[in-house]
Amino acid sequence: MERQAIGQVTHYYGKIGVAILELDAPLSVGDTIAIVGATSDLEQDVKSMQVEHHNIEQAAAGDLVGLKVKDKVREGDAVFKLITSDQ
């Protein structure tokens, strides 16, 4: 499985488990991502995303999106889209 760098974590809200991602490439609901940092390493499917508290299906490069994450992440962690060889 190939990893494509698509952005980084700019903020994490621990009480609600939401990361704010600054994207350098498009991201869509249904994509699989990995968030990796000095102490972070998780993979998950994108089930929903929000921009300014509105649900969206796709985000473009330059967008700041909110994403529910299953584990703690940290500011500066790298975000990758996981691409299978059949995509």
N, C-alpha and C positions, 0 to 999 in steps of 0.2 A: 504494500500500500504506500503510495507516494504522499508526501506532505508538501503542501503549497502554502507559503507564508502569506497570510491575508491581513494581519494587523496586530494590535496589542491591547492589553487590558489597561484602561486609564483610571478605573475606579472599581472598588468592590464594596457592596453593601452587605455586610455580614448577617444582619438580622433577617433580611429577606432573601439572602442567597442569590443576589443579582450582580452580574459583572457588566460594566460599561466597556464596550469594545470600540476602538477607533479602527475603521477598516481601510485597508490599502487595496482591496480587491472585493468584488461582489460576493455576497453570501445570501443563501436562500434557506427558507424553512425546508427541512428534509436533508440538508447537508450534514455530514459528520465532521466535527471539529476536534482538535486537540489543543489544550492550553498547557504550555510548558514554561517553567521558570526554575529558579534555584531550588524551590521546595514544592513547586506545583507540577503535577503531571496527571492530566485527566483527559479522557476521550468521551464524547457524548454526541448524540444527535441533536440538531437544532429543532426543537418542537415549536417554539414561538419566539418572536423578536418584537421589540417595541422601539419606536422613535417618539420622543415626547409623549409617552403614555398611550400611544396609538399602535395597535397591532399592525404589523406589516408582514408580507410574504417574502419580499426581496429587499436587500439593502445594497447600495452602490459604494464604490470606493469613496472615501471622504466622509461617510456617514458615521455618526456615533449611535450605536444601538445598545439597548438593554437586553440582557439574555440571562435567563434563569440557569444557574450552574449547579451541578450536583455535589460540588466540594469547594472548599475555600481556594480562591486564587488571589494573586497579588498584583498591584500596579506594576506595569512594566513586563508582565509575563507575555510571551509571544503566543499568537493565535495562528493555528494552521488549519487549512481545510484538508481532509483526508480524501484522496482520490484513488479509487480502485482501478485496476488495469483495464476493466471493461467499460469505464466511463469515457 
